[in-house]
Amino acid sequence: MAREGPMNRCQICGQCFKIVRLKDEFSAEQDYYSMMFAQISQYEYSEDDLQVSITSTYNDRPNAQQQTIPGTHVYLLVNSDESDRILVDPAYRLEKYAEMNEKLFAMHTAFHHIGKMVDEKEYRVKKPIERSLYENWHAMELSMRKFDRIFNRVEKFDARKFNDPENHERREQRMLEKMRYRNVQNYTFFTGRLTEEEQQYRDYFESDLEVDPEDSELEEEMDRSILSNHPDMNPNIWDFCDMYRQGEIHENNEDIIEDKIFKYKYRINADHVDTYERRSVRQAMRWRERMEHRDPSIHADLVDRYQRDWKDSSLGQIMLDTESVQQTGELESRSYREYMAREGVQ
Protein backbone atom coordinates (compact mmCIF):
# COMPACT_ATOMS: atom_id res chain seq x y z
CA MET A 1 0.00 0.00 0.00
CA ALA A 2 1.68 3.24 -1.12
CA ARG A 3 0.77 6.88 -1.06
CA GLU A 4 1.22 9.34 -3.89
CA GLY A 5 4.63 9.98 -5.41
CA PRO A 6 6.84 8.23 -7.96
CA MET A 7 7.96 4.65 -7.43
CA ASN A 8 11.68 4.40 -6.71
CA ARG A 9 14.18 1.61 -6.19
CA CYS A 10 17.40 1.67 -4.24
CA GLN A 11 20.43 1.00 -6.48
CA ILE A 12 22.22 -1.08 -3.84
CA CYS A 13 19.64 -3.17 -1.97
CA GLY A 14 16.89 -3.20 -4.62
CA GLN A 15 14.15 -2.06 -2.23
CA CYS A 16 11.14 -0.34 -3.83
CA PHE A 17 9.47 2.63 -2.14
CA LYS A 18 7.56 5.80 -2.82
CA ILE A 19 8.49 9.33 -1.83
CA VAL A 20 5.64 11.25 -0.23
CA ARG A 21 5.57 14.82 -1.50
CA LEU A 22 3.47 16.99 0.77
CA LYS A 23 4.07 20.18 -1.25
CA ASP A 24 4.49 20.59 -4.96
CA GLU A 25 7.44 22.94 -4.76
CA PHE A 26 11.21 22.84 -4.88
CA SER A 27 13.10 22.08 -1.69
CA ALA A 28 16.57 20.89 -0.79
CA GLU A 29 15.21 17.62 0.65
CA GLN A 30 13.22 16.79 -2.48
CA ASP A 31 16.15 17.75 -4.65
CA TYR A 32 18.37 15.36 -2.69
CA TYR A 33 16.01 12.41 -3.12
CA SER A 34 15.41 13.24 -6.78
CA MET A 35 19.12 13.12 -7.54
CA MET A 36 19.86 10.12 -5.33
CA PHE A 37 17.24 7.69 -6.56
CA ALA A 38 16.01 6.76 -10.03
CA GLN A 39 12.29 6.81 -10.67
CA ILE A 40 10.85 3.64 -12.26
CA SER A 41 7.52 2.70 -13.75
CA GLN A 42 5.10 0.22 -12.19
CA TYR A 43 5.45 -1.91 -15.33
CA GLU A 44 9.14 -2.48 -14.70
CA TYR A 45 8.91 -4.38 -11.42
CA SER A 46 11.37 -7.24 -11.48
CA GLU A 47 10.11 -10.73 -10.67
CA ASP A 48 13.47 -12.53 -10.34
CA ASP A 49 15.40 -13.27 -7.17
CA LEU A 50 18.91 -12.65 -8.42
CA GLN A 51 22.16 -11.61 -6.86
CA VAL A 52 22.62 -7.92 -6.06
CA SER A 53 25.32 -6.22 -8.04
CA ILE A 54 27.18 -3.73 -5.81
CA THR A 55 29.15 -2.35 -8.76
CA SER A 56 26.17 -0.82 -10.52
CA THR A 57 25.91 2.95 -10.59
CA TYR A 58 22.83 5.13 -10.43
CA ASN A 59 21.32 3.92 -13.66
CA ASP A 60 18.08 5.37 -14.89
CA ARG A 61 16.53 1.97 -15.73
CA PRO A 62 17.92 -0.83 -13.56
CA ASN A 63 17.13 -4.39 -14.65
CA ALA A 64 16.74 -7.76 -12.98
CA GLN A 65 20.43 -8.62 -13.38
CA GLN A 66 21.39 -5.61 -11.26
CA GLN A 67 18.67 -5.59 -8.60
CA THR A 68 16.84 -8.08 -6.40
CA ILE A 69 13.07 -7.92 -6.08
CA PRO A 70 11.23 -10.87 -4.48
CA GLY A 71 8.85 -12.46 -6.97
CA THR A 72 6.33 -13.43 -4.29
CA HIS A 73 5.26 -9.86 -3.45
CA VAL A 74 1.88 -8.58 -4.55
CA TYR A 75 1.43 -4.86 -5.10
CA LEU A 76 -1.86 -2.98 -4.88
CA LEU A 77 -1.60 0.54 -6.29
CA VAL A 78 -4.03 3.03 -4.79
CA ASN A 79 -4.39 6.80 -4.82
CA SER A 80 -3.93 9.12 -1.87
CA ASP A 81 -7.59 9.12 -0.80
CA GLU A 82 -7.78 5.32 -0.79
CA SER A 83 -4.50 5.12 1.08
CA ASP A 84 -5.79 7.42 3.83
CA ARG A 85 -8.98 5.40 4.16
CA ILE A 86 -7.03 2.14 4.28
CA LEU A 87 -4.96 3.49 7.16
CA VAL A 88 -7.96 4.52 9.28
CA ASP A 89 -10.71 2.05 8.23
CA PRO A 90 -9.96 -1.61 9.14
CA ALA A 91 -13.05 -2.93 7.31
CA TYR A 92 -12.05 -1.17 4.11
CA ARG A 93 -8.51 -2.47 4.51
CA LEU A 94 -9.76 -6.05 4.84
CA GLU A 95 -11.98 -5.53 1.80
CA LYS A 96 -8.97 -4.44 -0.23
CA TYR A 97 -6.96 -7.41 1.01
CA ALA A 98 -9.77 -9.77 0.01
CA GLU A 99 -10.00 -8.18 -3.43
CA MET A 100 -6.25 -8.51 -3.88
CA ASN A 101 -6.28 -12.19 -2.82
CA GLU A 102 -9.14 -13.01 -5.17
CA LYS A 103 -7.34 -11.46 -8.13
CA LEU A 104 -4.12 -13.22 -7.19
CA PHE A 105 -5.92 -16.56 -6.92
CA ALA A 106 -7.59 -16.02 -10.30
CA MET A 107 -4.24 -15.20 -11.88
CA HIS A 108 -2.52 -18.27 -10.41
CA THR A 109 -5.44 -20.47 -11.45
CA ALA A 110 -5.21 -19.16 -15.01
CA PHE A 111 -1.45 -19.80 -15.04
CA HIS A 112 -2.06 -23.33 -13.75
CA HIS A 113 -4.61 -24.16 -16.45
CA ILE A 114 -2.49 -22.64 -19.19
CA GLY A 115 0.55 -24.57 -18.03
CA LYS A 116 -1.48 -27.76 -17.92
CA MET A 117 -2.72 -27.19 -21.48
CA VAL A 118 0.83 -26.57 -22.67
CA ASP A 119 2.03 -29.75 -20.96
CA GLU A 120 -0.68 -31.76 -22.71
CA LYS A 121 0.42 -30.44 -26.12
CA GLU A 122 4.11 -30.86 -25.45
CA TYR A 123 5.83 -34.05 -26.58
CA ARG A 124 7.71 -35.81 -23.81
CA VAL A 125 9.84 -38.90 -23.79
CA LYS A 126 8.48 -41.43 -21.32
CA LYS A 127 10.71 -42.08 -18.35
CA PRO A 128 11.38 -45.71 -17.39
CA ILE A 129 10.02 -46.88 -14.05
CA GLU A 130 9.07 -50.19 -12.53
CA ARG A 131 5.42 -50.89 -12.06
CA SER A 132 5.91 -51.96 -8.45
CA LEU A 133 7.70 -48.68 -7.73
CA TYR A 134 4.78 -46.69 -9.11
CA GLU A 135 2.29 -48.68 -7.05
CA ASN A 136 4.36 -48.24 -3.87
CA TRP A 137 4.69 -44.53 -4.59
CA HIS A 138 0.92 -44.17 -5.00
CA ALA A 139 0.26 -46.14 -1.81
CA MET A 140 2.76 -43.99 0.14
CA GLU A 141 1.07 -40.77 -0.98
CA LEU A 142 -2.31 -42.06 0.17
CA SER A 143 -0.83 -43.24 3.47
CA MET A 144 0.70 -39.82 4.15
CA ARG A 145 -2.62 -38.11 3.50
CA LYS A 146 -4.34 -40.53 5.86
CA PHE A 147 -1.67 -39.89 8.49
CA ASP A 148 -2.24 -36.14 8.14
CA ARG A 149 -5.97 -36.59 8.81
CA ILE A 150 -5.31 -38.71 11.89
CA PHE A 151 -2.70 -36.22 13.13
CA ASN A 152 -5.14 -33.33 12.71
CA ARG A 153 -7.77 -35.23 14.70
CA VAL A 154 -5.28 -35.87 17.51
CA GLU A 155 -4.32 -32.19 17.55
CA LYS A 156 -7.99 -31.23 17.55
CA PHE A 157 -8.72 -33.55 20.47
CA ASP A 158 -5.71 -32.39 22.51
CA ALA A 159 -6.70 -28.74 22.04
CA ARG A 160 -10.42 -29.34 22.67
CA LYS A 161 -10.39 -27.08 25.71
CA PHE A 162 -9.36 -24.07 23.62
CA ASN A 163 -11.35 -24.76 20.46
CA ASP A 164 -14.79 -24.47 22.05
CA PRO A 165 -14.47 -23.24 25.66
CA GLU A 166 -18.22 -22.59 26.00
CA ASN A 167 -19.22 -26.23 25.42
CA HIS A 168 -16.04 -27.86 26.73
CA GLU A 169 -17.33 -28.69 30.20
CA ARG A 170 -20.51 -30.31 28.91
CA ARG A 171 -18.68 -32.36 26.29
CA GLU A 172 -15.95 -33.40 28.68
CA GLN A 173 -18.50 -34.62 31.23
CA ARG A 174 -20.31 -36.64 28.56
CA MET A 175 -17.06 -38.21 27.42
CA LEU A 176 -16.00 -39.12 30.97
CA GLU A 177 -19.39 -40.66 31.80
CA LYS A 178 -19.28 -42.93 28.75
CA MET A 179 -15.66 -43.84 29.43
CA ARG A 180 -16.52 -44.68 33.06
CA TYR A 181 -19.40 -46.88 31.90
CA ARG A 182 -17.12 -48.80 29.54
CA ASN A 183 -14.36 -49.28 32.12
CA VAL A 184 -16.36 -49.89 35.30
CA GLN A 185 -19.85 -51.18 34.49
CA ASN A 186 -19.07 -53.01 31.27
CA TYR A 187 -16.39 -54.97 29.48
CA THR A 188 -15.85 -53.45 26.07
CA PHE A 189 -14.44 -55.14 22.99
CA PHE A 190 -13.16 -52.77 20.31
CA THR A 191 -13.42 -54.06 16.73
CA GLY A 192 -12.67 -52.60 13.34
CA ARG A 193 -9.39 -50.99 14.51
CA LEU A 194 -11.32 -48.89 17.04
CA THR A 195 -9.42 -47.94 20.20
CA GLU A 196 -10.34 -46.27 23.46
CA GLU A 197 -8.79 -42.98 22.30
CA GLU A 198 -10.81 -43.05 19.11
CA GLN A 199 -13.99 -43.73 21.07
CA GLN A 200 -13.24 -40.82 23.39
CA TYR A 201 -12.84 -38.58 20.33
CA ARG A 202 -16.23 -39.73 19.02
CA ASP A 203 -17.90 -39.22 22.40
CA TYR A 204 -16.52 -35.72 22.81
CA PHE A 205 -17.39 -34.55 19.28
CA GLU A 206 -20.62 -36.54 19.12
CA SER A 207 -22.81 -33.61 18.09
CA ASP A 208 -20.30 -32.43 15.47
CA LEU A 209 -20.03 -35.89 13.95
CA GLU A 210 -23.82 -36.13 13.72
CA VAL A 211 -23.94 -32.96 11.64
CA ASP A 212 -20.78 -33.67 9.62
CA PRO A 213 -19.86 -37.36 9.92
CA GLU A 214 -16.33 -38.50 9.14
CA ASP A 215 -16.44 -41.22 6.49
CA SER A 216 -13.05 -42.87 6.02
CA GLU A 217 -14.01 -44.41 2.68
CA LEU A 218 -15.21 -41.06 1.34
CA GLU A 219 -12.06 -39.35 2.58
CA GLU A 220 -9.86 -41.96 0.88
CA GLU A 221 -11.82 -41.51 -2.34
CA MET A 222 -11.26 -37.76 -2.12
CA ASP A 223 -7.55 -38.38 -1.56
CA ARG A 224 -7.41 -40.47 -4.72
CA SER A 225 -9.20 -37.74 -6.63
CA ILE A 226 -6.81 -35.05 -5.37
CA LEU A 227 -3.79 -37.25 -6.02
CA SER A 228 -4.95 -37.93 -9.57
CA ASN A 229 -4.54 -34.23 -10.40
CA HIS A 230 -0.81 -34.43 -9.73
CA PRO A 231 0.98 -34.44 -13.09
CA ASP A 232 3.56 -37.02 -12.00
CA MET A 233 0.84 -39.53 -11.16
CA ASN A 234 -0.32 -39.85 -14.76
CA PRO A 235 0.66 -43.37 -15.95
CA ASN A 236 0.84 -42.14 -19.55
CA ILE A 237 4.10 -40.28 -18.90
CA TRP A 238 5.91 -43.37 -17.61
CA ASP A 239 7.42 -46.32 -19.43
CA PHE A 240 6.75 -49.30 -17.16
CA CYS A 241 9.56 -51.79 -17.58
CA ASP A 242 12.29 -53.56 -15.68
CA MET A 243 14.98 -51.09 -14.75
CA TYR A 244 17.81 -53.25 -16.08
CA ARG A 245 16.28 -52.97 -19.57
CA GLN A 246 15.71 -49.21 -19.63
CA GLY A 247 18.46 -48.70 -22.24
CA GLU A 248 17.14 -51.37 -24.60
CA ILE A 249 14.25 -51.66 -27.03
CA HIS A 250 11.78 -53.64 -24.99
CA GLU A 251 8.17 -54.37 -24.24
CA ASN A 252 6.44 -54.89 -20.96
CA ASN A 253 7.06 -58.31 -19.48
CA GLU A 254 3.64 -58.40 -17.85
CA ASP A 255 0.85 -60.34 -19.45
CA ILE A 256 -2.30 -58.88 -20.99
CA ILE A 257 -4.48 -59.51 -17.93
CA GLU A 258 -2.11 -57.70 -15.58
CA ASP A 259 -1.89 -54.79 -18.02
CA LYS A 260 -5.66 -54.44 -18.09
CA ILE A 261 -5.91 -54.71 -14.29
CA PHE A 262 -3.25 -52.04 -13.83
CA LYS A 263 -4.90 -49.75 -16.37
CA TYR A 264 -8.30 -50.14 -14.67
CA LYS A 265 -6.88 -49.71 -11.16
CA TYR A 266 -5.24 -46.35 -11.93
CA ARG A 267 -7.73 -45.11 -14.52
CA ILE A 268 -8.51 -42.01 -12.48
CA ASN A 269 -4.86 -40.92 -12.78
CA ALA A 270 -4.70 -41.41 -16.55
CA ASP A 271 -8.06 -40.00 -17.70
CA HIS A 272 -9.30 -36.44 -17.63
CA VAL A 273 -11.85 -35.59 -14.96
CA ASP A 274 -14.72 -35.29 -17.45
CA THR A 275 -13.73 -38.53 -19.18
CA TYR A 276 -13.44 -40.39 -15.88
CA GLU A 277 -16.85 -39.22 -14.65
CA ARG A 278 -18.54 -40.04 -17.97
CA ARG A 279 -17.05 -43.54 -18.05
CA SER A 280 -17.85 -44.15 -14.39
CA VAL A 281 -21.50 -43.25 -14.94
CA ARG A 282 -21.65 -45.52 -17.98
CA GLN A 283 -20.07 -48.35 -16.00
CA ALA A 284 -22.59 -48.01 -13.15
CA MET A 285 -25.57 -47.88 -15.53
CA ARG A 286 -24.51 -50.98 -17.46
CA TRP A 287 -23.77 -52.85 -14.23
CA ARG A 288 -27.28 -52.08 -13.02
CA GLU A 289 -28.75 -53.30 -16.31
CA ARG A 290 -26.85 -56.58 -16.10
CA MET A 291 -27.88 -57.01 -12.48
CA GLU A 292 -31.58 -56.64 -13.36
CA HIS A 293 -31.40 -59.28 -16.13
CA ARG A 294 -29.03 -61.82 -14.62
CA ASP A 295 -29.77 -65.50 -14.06
CA PRO A 296 -32.28 -66.02 -11.18
CA SER A 297 -30.36 -69.11 -10.04
CA ILE A 298 -27.63 -66.82 -8.76
CA HIS A 299 -29.91 -65.65 -5.93
CA ALA A 300 -30.23 -69.17 -4.53
CA ASP A 301 -28.66 -69.88 -1.15
CA LEU A 302 -25.21 -71.47 -1.47
CA VAL A 303 -25.52 -73.06 1.98
CA ASP A 304 -28.56 -75.11 0.85
CA ARG A 305 -26.75 -76.15 -2.32
CA TYR A 306 -23.73 -77.50 -0.50
CA GLN A 307 -25.89 -79.20 2.13
CA ARG A 308 -27.59 -81.14 -0.67
CA ASP A 309 -24.18 -81.76 -2.17
CA TRP A 310 -23.04 -83.30 1.10
CA LYS A 311 -26.08 -85.59 1.03
CA ASP A 312 -25.91 -86.53 -2.70
CA SER A 313 -22.19 -87.36 -2.59
CA SER A 314 -22.05 -88.99 0.84
CA LEU A 315 -20.82 -92.52 1.46
CA GLY A 316 -24.36 -93.73 2.26
CA GLN A 317 -25.65 -92.50 -1.12
CA ILE A 318 -22.79 -94.29 -2.89
CA MET A 319 -23.67 -97.57 -1.15
CA LEU A 320 -27.41 -97.20 -1.88
CA ASP A 321 -27.39 -95.98 -5.50
CA THR A 322 -24.18 -95.23 -7.34
CA GLU A 323 -26.00 -93.83 -10.39
CA SER A 324 -27.63 -91.00 -8.44
CA VAL A 325 -24.36 -89.81 -6.92
CA GLN A 326 -23.44 -86.34 -8.20
CA GLN A 327 -21.57 -83.19 -7.21
CA THR A 328 -24.62 -81.02 -6.62
CA GLY A 329 -22.67 -78.07 -5.21
CA GLU A 330 -20.31 -77.83 -8.17
CA LEU A 331 -23.03 -78.26 -10.80
CA GLU A 332 -25.53 -75.80 -9.34
CA SER A 333 -22.89 -73.17 -8.52
CA ARG A 334 -21.47 -73.16 -12.04
CA SER A 335 -23.75 -70.30 -13.09
CA TYR A 336 -22.60 -68.30 -10.07
CA ARG A 337 -18.92 -68.80 -10.95
CA GLU A 338 -19.52 -67.93 -14.60
CA TYR A 339 -21.35 -64.77 -13.58
CA MET A 340 -18.42 -63.69 -11.37
CA ALA A 341 -15.94 -64.36 -14.18
CA ARG A 342 -17.96 -62.39 -16.74
CA GLU A 343 -18.65 -59.51 -14.37
CA GLY A 344 -14.96 -59.23 -13.53
CA VAL A 345 -13.99 -58.38 -17.11
CA GLN A 346 -16.96 -56.17 -18.07
C-alpha positions in Angstrom: 0.0 0.0 0.0 1.7 3.2 -1.1 0.8 6.9 -1.1 1.2 9.3 -3.9 4.6 10.0 -5.4 6.8 8.2 -8.0 8.0 4.7 -7.4 11.7 4.4 -6.7 14.2 1.6 -6.2 17.4 1.7 -4.2 20.4 1.0 -6.5 22.2 -1.1 -3.8 19.6 -3.2 -2.0 16.9 -3.2 -4.6 14.1 -2.1 -2.2 11.1 -0.3 -3.8 9.5 2.6 -2.1 7.6 5.8 -2.8 8.5 9.3 -1.8 5.6 11.2 -0.2 5.6 14.8 -1.5 3.5 17.0 0.8 4.1 20.2 -1.3 4.5 20.6 -5.0 7.4 22.9 -4.8 11.2 22.8 -4.9 13.1 22.1 -1.7 16.6 20.9 -0.8 15.2 17.6 0.7 13.2 16.8 -2.5 16.2 17.8 -4.7 18.4 15.4 -2.7 16.0 12.4 -3.1 15.4 13.2 -6.8 19.1 13.1 -7.5 19.9 10.1 -5.3 17.2 7.7 -6.6 16.0 6.8 -10.0 12.3 6.8 -10.7 10.9 3.6 -12.3 7.5 2.7 -13.7 5.1 0.2 -12.2 5.4 -1.9 -15.3 9.1 -2.5 -14.7 8.9 -4.4 -11.4 11.4 -7.2 -11.5 10.1 -10.7 -10.7 13.5 -12.5 -10.3 15.4 -13.3 -7.2 18.9 -12.6 -8.4 22.2 -11.6 -6.9 22.6 -7.9 -6.1 25.3 -6.2 -8.0 27.2 -3.7 -5.8 29.2 -2.4 -8.8 26.2 -0.8 -10.5 25.9 2.9 -10.6 22.8 5.1 -10.4 21.3 3.9 -13.7 18.1 5.4 -14.9 16.5 2.0 -15.7 17.9 -0.8 -13.6 17.1 -4.4 -14.6 16.7 -7.8 -13.0 20.4 -8.6 -13.4 21.4 -5.6 -11.3 18.7 -5.6 -8.6 16.8 -8.1 -6.4 13.1 -7.9 -6.1 11.2 -10.9 -4.5 8.9 -12.5 -7.0 6.3 -13.4 -4.3 5.3 -9.9 -3.5 1.9 -8.6 -4.5 1.4 -4.9 -5.1 -1.9 -3.0 -4.9 -1.6 0.5 -6.3 -4.0 3.0 -4.8 -4.4 6.8 -4.8 -3.9 9.1 -1.9 -7.6 9.1 -0.8 -7.8 5.3 -0.8 -4.5 5.1 1.1 -5.8 7.4 3.8 -9.0 5.4 4.2 -7.0 2.1 4.3 -5.0 3.5 7.2 -8.0 4.5 9.3 -10.7 2.0 8.2 -10.0 -1.6 9.1 -13.0 -2.9 7.3 -12.1 -1.2 4.1 -8.5 -2.5 4.5 -9.8 -6.1 4.8 -12.0 -5.5 1.8 -9.0 -4.4 -0.2 -7.0 -7.4 1.0 -9.8 -9.8 0.0 -10.0 -8.2 -3.4 -6.3 -8.5 -3.9 -6.3 -12.2 -2.8 -9.1 -13.0 -5.2 -7.3 -11.5 -8.1 -4.1 -13.2 -7.2 -5.9 -16.6 -6.9 -7.6 -16.0 -10.3 -4.2 -15.2 -11.9 -2.5 -18.3 -10.4 -5.4 -20.5 -11.5 -5.2 -19.2 -15.0 -1.4 -19.8 -15.0 -2.1 -23.3 -13.8 -4.6 -24.2 -16.4 -2.5 -22.6 -19.2 0.5 -24.6 -18.0 -1.5 -27.8 -17.9 -2.7 -27.2 -21.5 0.8 -26.6 -22.7 2.0 -29.8 -21.0 -0.7 -31.8 -22.7 0.4 -30.4 -26.1 4.1 -30.9 -25.5 5.8 -34.1 -26.6 7.7 -35.8 -23.8 9.8 -38.9 -23.8 8.5 -41.4 -21.3 10.7 -42.1 -18.4 11.4 -45.7 -17.4 10.0 -46.9 -14.1 9.1 -50.2 -12.5 5.4 -50.9 -12.1 5.9 -52.0 -8.5 7.7 -48.7 -7.7 4.8 -46.7 -9.1 2.3 -48.7 -7.0 4.4 -48.2 -3.9 4.7 -44.5 -4.6 0.9 -44.2 -5.0 0.3 -46.1 -1.8 2.8 -44.0 0.1 1.1 -40.8 -1.0 -2.3 -42.1 0.2 -0.8 -43.2 3.5 0.7 -39.8 4.1 -2.6 -38.1 3.5 -4.3 -40.5 5.9 -1.7 -39.9 8.5 -2.2 -36.1 8.1 -6.0 -36.6 8.8 -5.3 -38.7 11.9 -2.7 -36.2 13.1 -5.1 -33.3 12.7 -7.8 -35.2 14.7 -5.3 -35.9 17.5 -4.3 -32.2 17.6 -8.0 -31.2 17.6 -8.7 -33.6 20.5 -5.7 -32.4 22.5 -6.7 -28.7 22.0 -10.4 -29.3 22.7 -10.4 -27.1 25.7 -9.4 -24.1 23.6 -11.4 -24.8 20.5 -14.8 -24.5 22.0 -14.5 -23.2 25.7 -18.2 -22.6 26.0 -19.2 -26.2 25.4 -16.0 -27.9 26.7 -17.3 -28.7 30.2 -20.5 -30.3 28.9 -18.7 -32.4 26.3 -15.9 -33.4 28.7 -18.5 -34.6 31.2 -20.3 -36.6 28.6 -17.1 -38.2 27.4 -16.0 -39.1 31.0 -19.4 -40.7 31.8 -19.3 -42.9 28.8 -15.7 -43.8 29.4 -16.5 -44.7 33.1 -19.4 -46.9 31.9 -17.1 -48.8 29.5 -14.4 -49.3 32.1 -16.4 -49.9 35.3 -19.9 -51.2 34.5 -19.1 -53.0 31.3 -16.4 -55.0 29.5 -15.8 -53.4 26.1 -14.4 -55.1 23.0 -13.2 -52.8 20.3 -13.4 -54.1 16.7 -12.7 -52.6 13.3 -9.4 -51.0 14.5 -11.3 -48.9 17.0 -9.4 -47.9 20.2 -10.3 -46.3 23.5 -8.8 -43.0 22.3 -10.8 -43.0 19.1 -14.0 -43.7 21.1 -13.2 -40.8 23.4 -12.8 -38.6 20.3 -16.2 -39.7 19.0 -17.9 -39.2 22.4 -16.5 -35.7 22.8 -17.4 -34.5 19.3 -20.6 -36.5 19.1 -22.8 -33.6 18.1 -20.3 -32.4 15.5 -20.0 -35.9 13.9 -23.8 -36.1 13.7 -23.9 -33.0 11.6 -20.8 -33.7 9.6 -19.9 -37.4 9.9 -16.3 -38.5 9.1 -16.4 -41.2 6.5 -13.1 -42.9 6.0 -14.0 -44.4 2.7 -15.2 -41.1 1.3 -12.1 -39.3 2.6 -9.9 -42.0 0.9 -11.8 -41.5 -2.3 -11.3 -37.8 -2.1 -7.6 -38.4 -1.6 -7.4 -40.5 -4.7 -9.2 -37.7 -6.6 -6.8 -35.0 -5.4 -3.8 -37.2 -6.0 -5.0 -37.9 -9.6 -4.5 -34.2 -10.4 -0.8 -34.4 -9.7 1.0 -34.4 -13.1 3.6 -37.0 -12.0 0.8 -39.5 -11.2 -0.3 -39.8 -14.8 0.7 -43.4 -15.9 0.8 -42.1 -19.6 4.1 -40.3 -18.9 5.9 -43.4 -17.6 7.4 -46.3 -19.4 6.8 -49.3 -17.2 9.6 -51.8 -17.6 12.3 -53.6 -15.7 15.0 -51.1 -14.8 17.8 -53.3 -16.1 16.3 -53.0 -19.6 15.7 -49.2 -19.6 18.5 -48.7 -22.2 17.1 -51.4 -24.6 14.3 -51.7 -27.0 11.8 -53.6 -25.0 8.2 -54.4 -24.2 6.4 -54.9 -21.0 7.1 -58.3 -19.5 3.6 -58.4 -17.8 0.8 -60.3 -19.5 -2.3 -58.9 -21.0 -4.5 -59.5 -17.9 -2.1 -57.7 -15.6 -1.9 -54.8 -18.0 -5.7 -54.4 -18.1 -5.9 -54.7 -14.3 -3.2 -52.0 -13.8 -4.9 -49.8 -16.4 -8.3 -50.1 -14.7 -6.9 -49.7 -11.2 -5.2 -46.4 -11.9 -7.7 -45.1 -14.5 -8.5 -42.0 -12.5 -4.9 -40.9 -12.8 -4.7 -41.4 -16.5 -8.1 -40.0 -17.7 -9.3 -36.4 -17.6 -11.8 -35.6 -15.0 -14.7 -35.3 -17.4 -13.7 -38.5 -19.2 -13.4 -40.4 -15.9 -16.9 -39.2 -14.6 -18.5 -40.0 -18.0 -17.0 -43.5 -18.1 -17.9 -44.2 -14.4 -21.5 -43.3 -14.9 -21.7 -45.5 -18.0 -20.1 -48.3 -16.0 -22.6 -48.0 -13.1 -25.6 -47.9 -15.5 -24.5 -51.0 -17.5 -23.8 -52.8 -14.2 -27.3 -52.1 -13.0 -28.8 -53.3 -16.3 -26.8 -56.6 -16.1 -27.9 -57.0 -12.5 -31.6 -56.6 -13.4 -31.4 -59.3 -16.1 -29.0 -61.8 -14.6 -29.8 -65.5 -14.1 -32.3 -66.0 -11.2 -30.4 -69.1 -10.0 -27.6 -66.8 -8.8 -29.9 -65.7 -5.9 -30.2 -69.2 -4.5 -28.7 -69.9 -1.1 -25.2 -71.5 -1.5 -25.5 -73.1 2.0 -28.6 -75.1 0.9 -26.8 -76.1 -2.3 -23.7 -77.5 -0.5 -25.9 -79.2 2.1 -27.6 -81.1 -0.7 -24.2 -81.8 -2.2 -23.0 -83.3 1.1 -26.1 -85.6 1.0 -25.9 -86.5 -2.7 -22.2 -87.4 -2.6 -22.1 -89.0 0.8 -20.8 -92.5 1.5 -24.4 -93.7 2.3 -25.6 -92.5 -1.1 -22.8 -94.3 -2.9 -23.7 -97.6 -1.2 -27.4 -97.2 -1.9 -27.4 -96.0 -5.5 -24.2 -95.2 -7.3 -26.0 -93.8 -10.4 -27.6 -91.0 -8.4 -24.4 -89.8 -6.9 -23.4 -86.3 -8.2 -21.6 -83.2 -7.2 -24.6 -81.0 -6.6 -22.7 -78.1 -5.2 -20.3 -77.8 -8.2 -23.0 -78.3 -10.8 -25.5 -75.8 -9.3 -22.9 -73.2 -8.5 -21.5 -73.2 -12.0 -23.8 -70.3 -13.1 -22.6 -68.3 -10.1 -18.9 -68.8 -10.9 -19.5 -67.9 -14.6 -21.3 -64.8 -13.6 -18.4 -63.7 -11.4 -15.9 -64.4 -14.2 -18.0 -62.4 -16.7 -18.6 -59.5 -14.4 -15.0 -59.2 -13.5 -14.0 -58.4 -17.1 -17.0 -56.2 -18.1 
